[in-house]
Amino acid sequence: MNVSTLVKKAHELATNVRENAYAPYSKFKVGSAIKFKEHDEIFVGCNVENISFGATICAERNAILNSVAKLKKQEIEFVVVVSENDPPVTPCGMCLQVIKEFASDDIDIYVGNSKEVTRVIKLNELLPNPFTSFTPGE
Ligand code: THU
């Protein structure tokens, strides 16, 4: 699909970082690139699996955690996710909740394969009812 030059650049970065994925168990490599509103640098991440499967980190969370280590909390402008799946995958529930922590409801999530972006979806379409507040116990 037709996307902006910036999204194309992020897609290229996500495609490249996908090659670094450590996915010996699923053999399913994912790359992600995230653009923040006040910063030009695009942060990338790939999935890193673990023999204790629950310790696996998805590409999207890897990119976000990396950005916090470097810039502290920033507002996400858009997210790109690249996989070789038909249809290309959208972020898992855990990643959507982490994306929501740093994004407004209506940001765009671009998904695609290593050739192109195939679909754009709003965060609130994927996660219409995020967990956003709670009353602390005593
Ligand atoms: N995975 C991601 O990295 N991002 C997604 O959006 C979907 C799933 C990873 C986690 C695991 O390493 C592999 O894909 C299979 O679930």
Backbone and ligand atoms as CSV (ligand in chain L), in Angstrom:
chain,resi,resn,atom,element,x,y,z
A,1,MET,N,N,0.831,-1.194,0.000
A,1,MET,CA,C,0.000,0.000,0.000
A,1,MET,C,C,0.872,1.252,0.000
A,2,ASN,N,N,0.265,2.383,-0.335
A,2,ASN,CA,C,0.995,3.647,-0.399
A,2,ASN,C,C,1.160,4.238,0.999
A,3,VAL,N,N,2.417,4.468,1.409
A,3,VAL,CA,C,2.661,5.065,2.723
A,3,VAL,C,C,3.672,6.198,2.582
A,4,SER,N,N,3.801,7.008,3.623
A,4,SER,CA,C,4.719,8.150,3.580
A,4,SER,C,C,6.176,7.666,3.519
A,5,THR,N,N,7.066,8.592,3.163
A,5,THR,CA,C,8.502,8.276,3.098
A,5,THR,C,C,9.010,7.828,4.466
A,6,LEU,N,N,8.493,8.480,5.521
A,6,LEU,CA,C,8.933,8.141,6.878
A,6,LEU,C,C,8.502,6.714,7.256
A,7,VAL,N,N,7.289,6.362,6.904
A,7,VAL,CA,C,6.814,5.003,7.203
A,7,VAL,C,C,7.605,3.988,6.371
A,8,LYS,N,N,7.922,4.354,5.140
A,8,LYS,CA,C,8.732,3.461,4.289
A,8,LYS,C,C,10.092,3.213,4.921
A,9,LYS,N,N,10.686,4.279,5.459
A,9,LYS,CA,C,11.997,4.183,6.117
A,9,LYS,C,C,11.886,3.253,7.334
A,10,ALA,N,N,10.822,3.443,8.134
A,10,ALA,CA,C,10.616,2.608,9.322
A,10,ALA,C,C,10.390,1.152,8.919
A,11,HIS,N,N,9.677,0.947,7.828
A,11,HIS,CA,C,9.439,-0.411,7.341
A,11,HIS,C,C,10.754,-1.079,6.953
A,12,GLU,N,N,11.628,-0.301,6.334
A,12,GLU,CA,C,12.940,-0.843,5.930
A,12,GLU,C,C,13.755,-1.224,7.172
A,13,LEU,N,N,13.714,-0.363,8.195
A,13,LEU,CA,C,14.454,-0.641,9.432
A,13,LEU,C,C,13.891,-1.876,10.134
A,14,ALA,N,N,12.558,-2.001,10.146
A,14,ALA,CA,C,11.930,-3.172,10.782
A,14,ALA,C,C,12.277,-4.450,10.027
A,15,THR,N,N,12.314,-4.348,8.714
A,15,THR,CA,C,12.663,-5.516,7.886
A,15,THR,C,C,14.102,-5.948,8.171
A,16,ASN,N,N,14.986,-4.960,8.301
A,16,ASN,CA,C,16.395,-5.293,8.549
A,16,ASN,C,C,16.614,-5.872,9.947
A,17,VAL,N,N,15.979,-5.268,10.960
A,17,VAL,CA,C,16.205,-5.755,12.331
A,17,VAL,C,C,15.567,-7.135,12.524
A,18,ARG,N,N,14.559,-7.430,11.749
A,18,ARG,CA,C,13.914,-8.758,11.813
A,18,ARG,C,C,14.934,-9.872,11.607
A,19,GLU,N,N,15.937,-9.599,10.800
A,19,GLU,CA,C,16.982,-10.596,10.545
A,19,GLU,C,C,17.732,-10.972,11.831
A,20,ASN,N,N,17.738,-10.080,12.807
A,20,ASN,CA,C,18.464,-10.342,14.063
A,20,ASN,C,C,17.629,-11.098,15.087
A,21,ALA,N,N,16.374,-11.378,14.753
A,21,ALA,CA,C,15.503,-12.060,15.720
A,21,ALA,C,C,16.150,-13.357,16.212
A,22,TYR,N,N,15.947,-13.612,17.495
A,22,TYR,CA,C,16.398,-14.886,18.075
A,22,TYR,C,C,15.129,-15.697,18.299
A,23,ALA,N,N,14.831,-16.584,17.357
A,23,ALA,CA,C,13.557,-17.322,17.400
A,23,ALA,C,C,13.771,-18.807,17.099
A,24,PRO,N,N,14.640,-19.482,17.906
A,24,PRO,CA,C,14.941,-20.892,17.619
A,24,PRO,C,C,13.759,-21.820,17.891
A,25,TYR,N,N,12.775,-21.366,18.699
A,25,TYR,CA,C,11.670,-22.255,19.072
A,25,TYR,C,C,10.512,-22.144,18.086
A,26,SER,N,N,10.083,-20.915,17.807
A,26,SER,CA,C,8.967,-20.746,16.865
A,26,SER,C,C,9.452,-20.665,15.422
A,27,LYS,N,N,10.705,-20.299,15.234
A,27,LYS,CA,C,11.250,-20.016,13.887
A,27,LYS,C,C,10.436,-18.917,13.200
A,28,PHE,N,N,9.816,-18.066,13.980
A,28,PHE,CA,C,8.988,-16.993,13.432
A,28,PHE,C,C,9.621,-15.656,13.809
A,29,LYS,N,N,10.243,-15.044,12.816
A,29,LYS,CA,C,10.979,-13.804,13.078
A,29,LYS,C,C,10.079,-12.585,12.874
A,30,VAL,N,N,10.204,-11.640,13.796
A,30,VAL,CA,C,9.408,-10.407,13.716
A,30,VAL,C,C,10.342,-9.215,13.930
A,31,GLY,N,N,10.096,-8.148,13.190
A,31,GLY,CA,C,10.843,-6.899,13.364
A,31,GLY,C,C,9.863,-5.766,13.597
A,32,SER,N,N,10.273,-4.796,14.397
A,32,SER,CA,C,9.393,-3.654,14.648
A,32,SER,C,C,10.210,-2.364,14.620
A,33,ALA,N,N,9.586,-1.297,14.176
A,33,ALA,CA,C,10.219,0.023,14.188
A,33,ALA,C,C,9.194,1.014,14.726
A,34,ILE,N,N,9.644,1.859,15.637
A,34,ILE,CA,C,8.717,2.788,16.292
A,34,ILE,C,C,9.250,4.218,16.191
A,35,LYS,N,N,8.371,5.089,15.731
A,35,LYS,CA,C,8.700,6.521,15.613
A,35,LYS,C,C,8.018,7.246,16.766
A,36,PHE,N,N,8.771,8.115,17.431
A,36,PHE,CA,C,8.230,8.920,18.525
A,36,PHE,C,C,8.015,10.358,18.053
A,37,LYS,N,N,7.035,11.024,18.655
A,37,LYS,CA,C,6.625,12.346,18.153
A,37,LYS,C,C,7.737,13.386,18.172
A,38,GLU,N,N,8.499,13.466,19.261
A,38,GLU,CA,C,9.481,14.549,19.402
A,38,GLU,C,C,10.890,14.138,18.997
A,39,HIS,N,N,11.037,12.980,18.382
A,39,HIS,CA,C,12.382,12.506,18.048
A,39,HIS,C,C,12.454,11.970,16.628
A,40,ASP,N,N,13.568,12.276,15.965
A,40,ASP,CA,C,13.743,11.816,14.586
A,40,ASP,C,C,14.160,10.348,14.544
A,41,GLU,N,N,14.927,9.938,15.559
A,41,GLU,CA,C,15.443,8.571,15.547
A,41,GLU,C,C,14.296,7.569,15.618
A,42,ILE,N,N,14.401,6.530,14.799
A,42,ILE,CA,C,13.393,5.470,14.827
A,42,ILE,C,C,13.992,4.299,15.610
A,43,PHE,N,N,13.257,3.834,16.612
A,43,PHE,CA,C,13.755,2.733,17.446
A,43,PHE,C,C,13.278,1.396,16.891
A,44,VAL,N,N,14.163,0.404,16.950
A,44,VAL,CA,C,13.833,-0.901,16.375
A,44,VAL,C,C,13.935,-2.003,17.420
A,45,GLY,N,N,13.273,-3.102,17.149
A,45,GLY,CA,C,13.368,-4.277,18.018
A,45,GLY,C,C,13.002,-5.528,17.242
A,46,CYS,N,N,13.533,-6.651,17.703
A,46,CYS,CA,C,13.175,-7.947,17.119
A,46,CYS,C,C,12.731,-8.848,18.265
A,47,ASN,N,N,12.082,-9.960,17.953
A,47,ASN,CA,C,11.694,-10.867,19.033
A,47,ASN,C,C,12.908,-11.644,19.534
A,48,VAL,N,N,12.931,-11.853,20.848
A,48,VAL,CA,C,14.012,-12.607,21.486
A,48,VAL,C,C,13.346,-13.681,22.334
A,49,GLU,N,N,13.455,-14.925,21.884
A,49,GLU,CA,C,12.770,-16.029,22.577
A,49,GLU,C,C,13.632,-16.606,23.690
A,50,ASN,N,N,12.992,-17.410,24.521
A,50,ASN,CA,C,13.696,-18.062,25.618
A,50,ASN,C,C,13.172,-19.480,25.746
A,51,ILE,N,N,14.037,-20.365,26.230
A,51,ILE,CA,C,13.634,-21.766,26.400
A,51,ILE,C,C,12.476,-21.865,27.404
A,52,SER,N,N,12.409,-20.905,28.333
A,52,SER,CA,C,11.227,-20.770,29.175
A,52,SER,C,C,10.313,-19.815,28.399
A,53,PHE,N,N,9.398,-20.373,27.617
A,53,PHE,CA,C,8.710,-19.615,26.569
A,53,PHE,C,C,8.123,-18.288,27.029
A,54,GLY,N,N,7.612,-18.272,28.265
A,54,GLY,CA,C,6.967,-17.049,28.777
A,54,GLY,C,C,7.931,-15.887,28.934
A,55,ALA,N,N,9.224,-16.168,28.903
A,55,ALA,CA,C,10.226,-15.100,29.040
A,55,ALA,C,C,10.534,-14.449,27.697
A,56,THR,N,N,9.884,-14.920,26.657
A,56,THR,CA,C,10.092,-14.344,25.313
A,56,THR,C,C,9.651,-12.882,25.274
A,57,ILE,N,N,10.442,-12.070,24.581
A,57,ILE,CA,C,10.087,-10.656,24.366
A,57,ILE,C,C,9.744,-10.472,22.894
A,58,CYS,N,N,8.607,-9.876,22.640
A,58,CYS,CA,C,8.201,-9.587,21.255
A,58,CYS,C,C,8.995,-8.403,20.699
A,59,ALA,N,N,9.008,-8.321,19.387
A,59,ALA,CA,C,9.728,-7.250,18.685
A,59,ALA,C,C,9.266,-5.858,19.126
A,60,GLU,N,N,7.951,-5.684,19.260
A,60,GLU,CA,C,7.400,-4.366,19.588
A,60,GLU,C,C,7.838,-3.912,20.980
A,61,ARG,N,N,7.767,-4.815,21.954
A,61,ARG,CA,C,8.179,-4.434,23.314
A,61,ARG,C,C,9.686,-4.209,23.368
A,62,ASN,N,N,10.430,-4.966,22.626
A,62,ASN,CA,C,11.883,-4.774,22.575
A,62,ASN,C,C,12.191,-3.350,22.103
A,63,ALA,N,N,11.505,-2.908,21.047
A,63,ALA,CA,C,11.735,-1.545,20.520
A,63,ALA,C,C,11.356,-0.490,21.558
A,64,ILE,N,N,10.239,-0.691,22.241
A,64,ILE,CA,C,9.781,0.306,23.220
A,64,ILE,C,C,10.729,0.366,24.424
A,65,LEU,N,N,11.127,-0.793,24.937
A,65,LEU,CA,C,12.016,-0.804,26.112
A,65,LEU,C,C,13.349,-0.143,25.780
A,66,ASN,N,N,13.828,-0.404,24.582
A,66,ASN,CA,C,15.063,0.205,24.107
A,66,ASN,C,C,14.937,1.733,24.077
A,67,SER,N,N,13.775,2.229,23.651
A,67,SER,CA,C,13.574,3.680,23.571
A,67,SER,C,C,13.530,4.304,24.959
A,68,VAL,N,N,12.913,3.617,25.913
A,68,VAL,CA,C,12.832,4.167,27.270
A,68,VAL,C,C,14.224,4.235,27.893
A,69,ALA,N,N,15.044,3.210,27.628
A,69,ALA,CA,C,16.405,3.214,28.173
A,69,ALA,C,C,17.181,4.416,27.646
A,70,LYS,N,N,16.912,4.800,26.410
A,70,LYS,CA,C,17.662,5.904,25.826
A,70,LYS,C,C,17.022,7.274,26.058
A,71,LEU,N,N,15.694,7.355,26.000
A,71,LEU,CA,C,15.023,8.671,25.996
A,71,LEU,C,C,14.044,8.883,27.144
A,72,LYS,N,N,13.916,7.926,28.049
A,72,LYS,CA,C,12.830,7.927,29.032
A,72,LYS,C,C,11.497,7.833,28.274
A,73,LYS,N,N,10.384,8.208,28.945
A,73,LYS,CA,C,9.063,8.062,28.321
A,73,LYS,C,C,8.895,9.048,27.174
A,74,GLN,N,N,8.452,8.579,26.039
A,74,GLN,CA,C,8.153,9.438,24.885
A,74,GLN,C,C,6.813,9.029,24.303
A,75,GLU,N,N,6.196,9.952,23.568
A,75,GLU,CA,C,4.911,9.681,22.906
A,75,GLU,C,C,5.139,8.993,21.564
A,76,ILE,N,N,4.532,7.845,21.382
A,76,ILE,CA,C,4.670,7.133,20.107
A,76,ILE,C,C,3.868,7.844,19.016
A,77,GLU,N,N,4.499,7.966,17.837
A,77,GLU,CA,C,3.798,8.545,16.672
A,77,GLU,C,C,3.157,7.431,15.843
A,78,PHE,N,N,3.959,6.399,15.551
A,78,PHE,CA,C,3.410,5.227,14.859
A,78,PHE,C,C,4.306,4.013,15.085
A,79,VAL,N,N,3.728,2.858,14.805
A,79,VAL,CA,C,4.426,1.580,14.997
A,79,VAL,C,C,4.383,0.811,13.676
A,80,VAL,N,N,5.499,0.163,13.337
A,80,VAL,CA,C,5.540,-0.728,12.167
A,80,VAL,C,C,5.919,-2.127,12.646
A,81,VAL,N,N,5.228,-3.137,12.148
A,81,VAL,CA,C,5.545,-4.522,12.492
A,81,VAL,C,C,5.699,-5.323,11.192
A,82,VAL,N,N,6.835,-6.006,11.081
A,82,VAL,CA,C,7.103,-6.811,9.884
A,82,VAL,C,C,7.258,-8.276,10.256
A,83,SER,N,N,6.521,-9.130,9.543
A,83,SER,CA,C,6.657,-10.576,9.718
A,83,SER,C,C,6.455,-11.219,8.357
A,84,GLU,N,N,6.791,-12.485,8.260
A,84,GLU,CA,C,6.495,-13.201,7.017
A,84,GLU,C,C,5.316,-14.115,7.294
A,85,ASN,N,N,4.156,-13.534,7.361
A,85,ASN,CA,C,2.939,-14.286,7.632
A,85,ASN,C,C,1.869,-13.723,6.715
A,86,ASP,N,N,0.957,-14.547,6.297
A,86,ASP,CA,C,-0.111,-14.067,5.430
A,86,ASP,C,C,-1.456,-14.374,6.079
A,87,PRO,N,N,-2.169,-13.379,6.598
A,87,PRO,CA,C,-1.836,-11.961,6.595
A,87,PRO,C,C,-0.770,-11.616,7.641
A,88,PRO,N,N,-0.019,-10.528,7.436
A,88,PRO,CA,C,1.002,-10.133,8.410
A,88,PRO,C,C,0.407,-9.943,9.802
A,89,VAL,N,N,1.190,-10.261,10.818
A,89,VAL,CA,C,0.648,-10.233,12.179
A,89,VAL,C,C,0.465,-8.808,12.702
A,90,THR,N,N,-0.504,-8.669,13.581
A,90,THR,CA,C,-0.693,-7.446,14.358
A,90,THR,C,C,-0.119,-7.729,15.758
A,91,PRO,N,N,0.218,-6.676,16.522
A,91,PRO,CA,C,0.817,-6.900,17.846
A,91,PRO,C,C,-0.080,-7.739,18.770
A,92,CYS,N,N,0.556,-8.529,19.629
A,92,CYS,CA,C,-0.195,-9.352,20.588
A,92,CYS,C,C,-0.800,-8.455,21.668
A,93,GLY,N,N,-1.670,-9.006,22.464
A,93,GLY,CA,C,-2.361,-8.232,23.501
A,93,GLY,C,C,-1.402,-7.571,24.482
A,94,MET,N,N,-0.365,-8.292,24.867
A,94,MET,CA,C,0.584,-7.731,25.838
A,94,MET,C,C,1.305,-6.533,25.223
A,95,CYS,N,N,1.697,-6.648,23.960
A,95,CYS,CA,C,2.374,-5.524,23.288
A,95,CYS,C,C,1.423,-4.351,23.093
A,96,LEU,N,N,0.158,-4.630,22.783
A,96,LEU,CA,C,-0.807,-3.530,22.615
A,96,LEU,C,C,-0.927,-2.738,23.910
A,97,GLN,N,N,-0.974,-3.435,25.032
A,97,GLN,CA,C,-1.077,-2.760,26.327
A,97,GLN,C,C,0.175,-1.914,26.591
A,98,VAL,N,N,1.332,-2.406,26.207
A,98,VAL,CA,C,2.583,-1.646,26.404
A,98,VAL,C,C,2.643,-0.462,25.436
A,99,ILE,N,N,2.184,-0.671,24.202
A,99,ILE,CA,C,2.111,0.440,23.237
A,99,ILE,C,C,1.195,1.523,23.799
A,100,LYS,N,N,0.036,1.109,24.320
A,100,LYS,CA,C,-0.963,2.063,24.854
A,100,LYS,C,C,-0.379,2.939,25.960
A,101,GLU,N,N,0.521,2.380,26.754
A,101,GLU,CA,C,1.150,3.139,27.852
A,101,GLU,C,C,1.857,4.395,27.331
A,102,PHE,N,N,2.298,4.334,26.066
A,102,PHE,CA,C,3.101,5.427,25.501
A,102,PHE,C,C,2.463,6.056,24.264
A,103,ALA,N,N,1.174,5.841,24.060
A,103,ALA,CA,C,0.553,6.318,22.820
A,103,ALA,C,C,-0.870,6.775,23.053
A,104,SER,N,N,-1.342,7.680,22.193
A,104,SER,CA,C,-2.771,8.014,22.233
A,104,SER,C,C,-3.527,6.921,21.478
A,105,ASP,N,N,-4.859,6.913,21.700
A,105,ASP,CA,C,-5.695,5.817,21.174
A,105,ASP,C,C,-5.652,5.658,19.661
A,106,ASP,N,N,-5.428,6.806,18.981
A,106,ASP,CA,C,-5.639,6.786,17.529
A,106,ASP,C,C,-4.360,6.688,16.702
A,107,ILE,N,N,-3.255,6.275,17.313
A,107,ILE,CA,C,-2.033,6.149,16.491
A,107,ILE,C,C,-2.206,5.014,15.487
A,108,ASP,N,N,-1.428,5.113,14.407
A,108,ASP,CA,C,-1.473,4.093,13.364
A,108,ASP,C,C,-0.469,2.982,13.632
A,109,ILE,N,N,-0.932,1.756,13.404
A,109,ILE,CA,C,-0.050,0.598,13.460
A,109,ILE,C,C,0.000,0.017,12.044
A,110,TYR,N,N,1.192,0.079,11.463
A,110,TYR,CA,C,1.393,-0.420,10.100
A,110,TYR,C,C,1.938,-1.834,10.180
A,111,VAL,N,N,1.324,-2.759,9.456
A,111,VAL,CA,C,1.843,-4.130,9.444
A,111,VAL,C,C,2.134,-4.535,8.005
A,112,GLY,N,N,3.083,-5.453,7.869
A,112,GLY,CA,C,3.424,-5.889,6.522
A,112,GLY,C,C,4.415,-7.024,6.530
A,113,ASN,N,N,4.838,-7.371,5.326
A,113,ASN,CA,C,5.898,-8.371,5.159
A,113,ASN,C,C,7.175,-7.620,4.772
A,114,SER,N,N,8.241,-8.371,4.478
A,114,SER,CA,C,9.499,-7.666,4.222
A,114,SER,C,C,9.474,-6.894,2.899
A,115,LYS,N,N,8.482,-7.167,2.071
A,115,LYS,CA,C,8.385,-6.427,0.810
A,115,LYS,C,C,7.682,-5.076,0.992
A,116,GLU,N,N,6.581,-5.092,1.731
A,116,GLU,CA,C,5.781,-3.858,1.811
A,116,GLU,C,C,4.859,-3.827,3.028
A,117,VAL,N,N,4.386,-2.615,3.303
A,117,VAL,CA,C,3.333,-2.441,4.301
A,117,VAL,C,C,2.033,-2.834,3.617
A,118,THR,N,N,1.241,-3.678,4.275
A,118,THR,CA,C,0.014,-4.156,3.619
A,118,THR,C,C,-1.258,-3.619,4.255
A,119,ARG,N,N,-1.141,-3.118,5.489
A,119,ARG,CA,C,-2.361,-2.707,6.186
A,119,ARG,C,C,-2.012,-1.695,7.272
A,120,VAL,N,N,-2.898,-0.754,7.493
A,120,VAL,CA,C,-2.731,0.164,8.621
A,120,VAL,C,C,-3.994,0.084,9.473
A,121,ILE,N,N,-3.776,0.002,10.780
A,121,ILE,CA,C,-4.896,-0.166,11.719
A,121,ILE,C,C,-4.664,0.781,12.891
A,122,LYS,N,N,-5.739,1.332,13.428
A,122,LYS,CA,C,-5.622,2.193,14.606
A,122,LYS,C,C,-5.428,1.327,15.860
A,123,LEU,N,N,-4.653,1.866,16.787
A,123,LEU,CA,C,-4.437,1.157,18.058
A,123,LEU,C,C,-5.770,0.819,18.719
A,124,ASN,N,N,-6.712,1.779,18.697
A,124,ASN,CA,C,-7.978,1.513,19.403
A,124,ASN,C,C,-8.898,0.521,18.690
A,125,GLU,N,N,-8.572,0.184,17.426
A,125,GLU,CA,C,-9.319,-0.898,16.769
A,125,GLU,C,C,-8.842,-2.233,17.326
A,126,LEU,N,N,-7.532,-2.302,17.590
A,126,LEU,CA,C,-6.957,-3.560,18.092
A,126,LEU,C,C,-7.154,-3.711,19.596
A,127,LEU,N,N,-7.141,-2.578,20.294
A,127,LEU,CA,C,-7.294,-2.611,21.760
A,127,LEU,C,C,-8.321,-1.556,22.164
A,128,PRO,N,N,-9.615,-1.860,21.965
A,128,PRO,CA,C,-10.651,-0.855,22.211
A,128,PRO,C,C,-10.834,-0.515,23.696
A,129,ASN,N,N,-10.504,-1.423,24.568
A,129,ASN,CA,C,-10.719,-1.196,26.007
A,129,ASN,C,C,-9.449,-1.481,26.805
A,130,PRO,N,N,-8.423,-0.609,26.661
A,130,PRO,CA,C,-7.180,-0.872,27.396
A,130,PRO,C,C,-7.375,-0.710,28.904
A,131,PHE,N,N,-6.499,-1.319,29.644
A,131,PHE,CA,C,-6.459,-1.143,31.098
A,131,PHE,C,C,-5.694,0.145,31.361
A,132,THR,N,N,-6.372,1.174,31.873
A,132,THR,CA,C,-5.705,2.479,32.005
A,132,THR,C,C,-5.713,3.055,33.407
A,133,SER,N,N,-6.493,2.497,34.328
A,133,SER,CA,C,-6.444,3.045,35.683
A,133,SER,C,C,-6.918,2.008,36.678
A,134,PHE,N,N,-6.483,2.195,37.903
A,134,PHE,CA,C,-6.968,1.309,38.970
A,134,PHE,C,C,-6.851,2.050,40.295
A,135,THR,N,N,-7.612,1.614,41.257
A,135,THR,CA,C,-7.537,2.183,42.608
A,135,THR,C,C,-6.605,1.310,43.430
A,136,PRO,N,N,-5.471,1.878,43.869
A,136,PRO,CA,C,-4.511,1.050,44.610
A,136,PRO,C,C,-5.131,0.491,45.887
A,137,GLY,N,N,-4.784,-0.728,46.223
A,137,GLY,CA,C,-5.254,-1.326,47.481
A,137,GLY,C,C,-4.490,-0.740,48.653
A,138,GLU,N,N,-4.897,-1.100,49.855
A,138,GLU,CA,C,-4.208,-0.540,51.035
A,138,GLU,C,C,-3.001,-1.380,51.398
L,1,THU,N1,N,5.873,-12.094,18.118
L,1,THU,C1,C,6.333,-10.811,18.032
L,1,THU,O1,O,7.530,-10.557,18.243
L,1,THU,N2,N,5.459,-9.833,17.721
L,1,THU,C2,C,4.164,-10.026,17.360
L,1,THU,O2,O,3.472,-9.080,17.024
L,1,THU,C3,C,3.605,-11.401,17.375
L,1,THU,C4,C,4.468,-12.440,17.952
L,1,THU,C5,C,6.832,-13.178,18.367
L,1,THU,C6,C,6.817,-13.793,19.737
L,1,THU,C7,C,7.402,-15.175,19.454
L,1,THU,O3,O,8.810,-15.074,19.481
L,1,THU,C8,C,6.991,-15.481,18.026
L,1,THU,O4,O,6.594,-14.227,17.453
L,1,THU,C9,C,5.850,-16.460,17.911
L,1,THU,O5,O,4.804,-16.114,18.733
